[in-house]
Amino acid sequence: MEASVTRLVELLGDAKQYLVPLFQRPYSWERKEWQTLWDDIVELCETENLRPHFFGTIVTIPARSVPEGVAKFS
C-alpha cells in the first residue's frame, strides 16, 4: 500500500465509480456530518490561494487488481 496526496478533482472527477463492499458496516451521514465536509469544499473552491486540505484517509483499490470475490472499487 502506498500513501499519496490526491487532489479532490482527481478523486471525484472523470467517470469513476466507487463501490462499497457489502461487508462494510452500514453508515449514513446526517446533515451535521456532511455539512462540515461540504463547507470545507466550498471554502476551498472560493479561495484564490490554493492550499492542501486534509479530508482524512480514503483507501481505494483498482478493480483490476482485486481478486474475484473480494470487494471491488473502480
C-alpha positions as CSV (number, residue, x, y, z in Angstrom):
1,M,0.0,0.0,0.0
2,E,1.3,3.4,-0.9
3,A,0.0,6.8,0.5
4,S,-0.1,9.8,-1.7
5,V,-1.6,13.3,-1.8
6,T,-4.5,13.4,-4.3
7,R,-6.5,16.4,-5.5
8,L,-10.2,16.2,-4.8
9,V,-10.9,16.7,-8.5
10,E,-8.8,13.6,-9.3
11,L,-10.7,11.6,-6.8
12,L,-14.2,12.7,-7.9
13,G,-13.7,13.7,-11.5
14,D,-14.0,11.7,-14.7
15,A,-16.3,8.8,-15.0
16,K,-15.1,6.9,-11.9
17,Q,-17.3,4.6,-9.9
18,Y,-16.8,3.6,-6.3
19,L,-18.4,0.6,-4.8
20,V,-18.7,0.0,-1.1
21,P,-18.3,-3.7,-0.1
22,L,-21.3,-5.5,1.3
23,F,-19.3,-6.4,4.5
24,Q,-18.7,-2.7,5.2
25,R,-20.6,-1.6,8.3
26,P,-23.8,0.3,7.5
27,Y,-23.5,4.1,7.9
28,S,-25.5,7.1,6.7
29,W,-24.3,10.6,7.1
30,E,-26.7,13.1,8.6
31,R,-26.7,16.7,7.8
32,K,-24.3,17.7,10.6
33,E,-21.7,15.2,9.3
34,W,-21.8,16.1,5.6
35,Q,-22.3,19.9,6.1
36,T,-18.8,20.3,7.5
37,L,-17.3,18.5,4.6
38,W,-19.4,20.5,2.1
39,D,-18.5,23.8,3.8
40,D,-14.8,22.9,3.5
41,I,-15.1,22.1,-0.2
42,V,-17.0,25.3,-0.9
43,E,-14.4,27.3,1.0
44,L,-11.6,25.7,-0.9
45,C,-13.3,26.4,-4.2
46,E,-13.9,30.1,-3.4
47,T,-10.3,30.9,-2.3
48,E,-7.7,32.2,-4.7
49,N,-4.9,30.7,-2.5
50,L,-5.0,27.0,-3.3
51,R,-3.8,25.1,-0.3
52,P,-3.7,21.5,0.8
53,H,-6.6,20.3,2.9
54,F,-6.7,17.0,4.8
55,F,-10.1,15.3,4.3
56,G,-9.0,12.1,6.1
57,T,-7.9,8.7,4.9
58,I,-9.5,7.3,1.7
59,V,-8.5,3.9,0.6
60,T,-9.2,2.8,-3.0
61,I,-8.3,-0.3,-4.9
62,P,-8.5,-0.5,-8.7
63,A,-10.9,-3.2,-9.7
64,R,-8.4,-4.9,-12.0
65,S,-6.1,-5.6,-9.0
66,V,-8.7,-7.1,-6.7
67,P,-9.2,-10.9,-6.8
68,E,-12.6,-12.2,-7.8
69,G,-14.9,-12.5,-4.8
70,V,-13.3,-9.6,-2.9
71,A,-14.9,-6.1,-2.6
72,K,-14.2,-4.0,-5.7
73,F,-13.6,-0.3,-6.1
74,S,-13.1,1.3,-9.5
